[in-house]
Amino acid sequence: LQHPPLPSNTHITMDIFSFLYMILSNILYIIYCLFFFLVLVFILFELFLVLIKAYIQSKKNKQDKSKKIIAFFHPYCNDGGGGERVLWCAIKAIEEEFIHSKNRNIRIIVYSGDKNVTQKDILDKAEKRFGLILNPHEIEIIFLKTRGFVEAKYYPIFTMFGQSLGSCILGVEGLLNIVPDVYIDTMGYSFTFPIYKYLGSCKVGSYVHYPTISTDMLDKVKEIINAGKLSGEKNIIRKTLYKIPPIRKFKLYYYNFFAFIYGLMGSCCEMIIVNSNWTKNHINHLWVGKKSTKQIHVIFPPCNTRELCDLPLLDKRENIIISIAQFRPEKDHALQIKSLAHLKERYYNEFNEHHNIKLVLIGSCRNEGDENRISNLRNLAEQLGLKEDVDFEFAVNVSYDKLKSYLERAHIGLHTMWCEHFGIGVVELLAAGVITIAHNSGGPKTDIVVPYNDNKTGFLASTVEEYSNQLYDILKYEIDDDFISDIRINARKSVNRFSEESFYDQFLEVIDEFIKEN
């Protein structure tokens, strides 16, 4: 007997089950292949690390062991900024204390990514810019060729990760040239720490000028994303992407994930020096944590205060406002220009005359990007009704003597960078007796423009209105002359904390203990 044919819906059900089974089988097969591929990649990567570590260790064993090698990682050592002053002062301290005074067998090397310059050019610039005479026979600069991997311009998206991973390539190149005993990063490339610690078997230290990412930054990103305000974004690719809500949310996840990885990298650092209490708080949160026994040393950057403290203090000053900062976007020169325009408008409305105050923006111009920023600032000033050479001027790449001349004549100094890690320019203003209005955040707030001997050293502001009001009060003498004079005197006394001598003493104490442990 033949069975009756199955109902058509039974055929359909079997077809669906067969289709689902086929899909599920393919998915499981893909997962299996992907897992096998990842395991294979992991094994090959581990094998690569073992081989490269063996090569690096064999290279280290062949090096001259009569001298302990201390390496400084500073790919932009020829820039001539505050970070470079720290680098060369640290090297000068080691050179004089350990090599000359205590006759220790130490070899100093600097990993640099600078191009089209020689070691002599770099050391000559350090002498000219900072007045530091360094012995070329006791320092060796290793020129690396892969610095382009840490340039922000090559990473229009995921910039922090791109630069951080790029620094790994730069770090490996340095390690393949010379394997040091002690490795000190002075530029904030924390992703190089595990490379030197685990592949090079080096003691790892760091002088942190500012965290690559901070809790302040995370809070600000969260605030901007939640408010949906991304008007400050200049990069066209990112600005377009951030118009999509899920991508805006992804940015916050990305920042938090990077902060986690940044913390893992920082945990590889054995000697941590930071330049301010603001930086210490963030590094303690991101790198160290509550359960760690690691000590974070706060050593203020060396500032050339000696000469500036010799400038006349209580002489009559000109109606000049100065700003000392590189023409970088985070320095926010636009806030200074807007504050001046707001001040002039208020003064004209109240007194029906123009105030003869002049803003001088002093800073170094490094490249085409800086030149474009200066051009944009000039356009902004003109749009706000300010006239160049009357209301404002740019003093670009001025000599130190010219800078001292401005500091001697200026009545007020402005600083407008949000959450600046320290603020060497602010210290220079205080030392020169310039009444200072600094941004109410970061190092200026926690360490510099703070009461000294229970007396005021300067003023803090954060908005156009606040800066404008502070300027108005000082210029109209609503704060009396005696009080202003007291601020000048007290501010100058306070900067002894930031002298080169103070830096040398504290740095040598920390580094001496660190080297002994090696």
Stockholm file with secondary structure:
# STOCKHOLM 1.0

chainA/1-518         LQHPPLPSNTHITMDIFSFLYMILSNILYIIYCLFFFLVLVFILFELFLVLIKAYIQSKKNKQDKSKKIIAFFHPYCNDGGGGERVLWCAIKAIEEEFIHSKNRNIRIIVYSGDKNVTQKDILDKAEKRFGLILNPHEIEIIFLKTRGFVEAKYYPIFTMFGQSLGSCILGVEGLLNIVPDVYIDTMGYSFTFPIYKYLGSCKVGSYVHYPTISTDMLDKVKEIINAGKLSGEKNIIRKTLYKIPPIRKFKLYYYNFFAFIYGLMGSCCEMIIVNSNWTKNHINHLWVGKKSTKQIHVIFPPCNTRELCDLPLLDKRENIIISIAQFRPEKDHALQIKSLAHLKERYYNEFNEHHNIKLVLIGSCRNEGDENRISNLRNLAEQLGLKEDVDFEFAVNVSYDKLKSYLERAHIGLHTMWCEHFGIGVVELLAAGVITIAHNSGGPKTDIVVPYNDNKTGFLASTVEEYSNQLYDILKYEIDDDFISDIRINARKSVNRFSEESFYDQFLEVIDEFIKEN
#=GR chainA/1-518 SS CCCCCCCHHHHHHHHHHHHHHHHHHHHHHHHHHHHHHHHHHHHHHHHHHHHHHHHHHHHHHHSCTTSEEEEEECTTTTSCSHHHHHHHHHHHHHIIIIIIISCCCEEEEEEECCCSCCHHHHHHHHHHHHCCCCCTTSEEEEECSCGGGGCGGGCSSSHHHHHHHHHHHHHHHHHHHCCCSEEEESSCCGGGHHIIIIISCCEEEEEESSCSSCHHHHHHHHHHHHHTCCTTCCCHHHHHHTTSHHHHHHHHHHHHHHHHHHHHHHTTCSEEEESSHHHHHHHIIIIICTTCCCCEEECCCCBCHHHHTTSCSSSCCCSEEEEECCSCGGGCHHHHHHHHHHHHHHHHHHHSSCCCCEEEEEECCCSHHHHHHHHHHHHHHHHTTCCBTTTEEEEESCCHHHHHHHHHHCSEEECCCTTCSCCHHHHHHHHTTCEEEEESSHHIIIIISSCBTTBCCCEEECSHHHHHHHHHHHHTTSSCHHHHHHHHHHHHHHGGGGBHHHHHHHHHHHHHHHHHHC
#=GC SS_cons         CCCCCCCHHHHHHHHHHHHHHHHHHHHHHHHHHHHHHHHHHHHHHHHHHHHHHHHHHHHHHHSCTTSEEEEEECTTTTSCSHHHHHHHHHHHHHIIIIIIISCCCEEEEEEECCCSCCHHHHHHHHHHHHCCCCCTTSEEEEECSCGGGGCGGGCSSSHHHHHHHHHHHHHHHHHHHCCCSEEEESSCCGGGHHIIIIISCCEEEEEESSCSSCHHHHHHHHHHHHHTCCTTCCCHHHHHHTTSHHHHHHHHHHHHHHHHHHHHHHTTCSEEEESSHHHHHHHIIIIICTTCCCCEEECCCCBCHHHHTTSCSSSCCCSEEEEECCSCGGGCHHHHHHHHHHHHHHHHHHHSSCCCCEEEEEECCCSHHHHHHHHHHHHHHHHTTCCBTTTEEEEESCCHHHHHHHHHHCSEEECCCTTCSCCHHHHHHHHTTCEEEEESSHHIIIIISSCBTTBCCCEEECSHHHHHHHHHHHHTTSSCHHHHHHHHHHHHHHGGGGBHHHHHHHHHHHHHHHHHHC
//
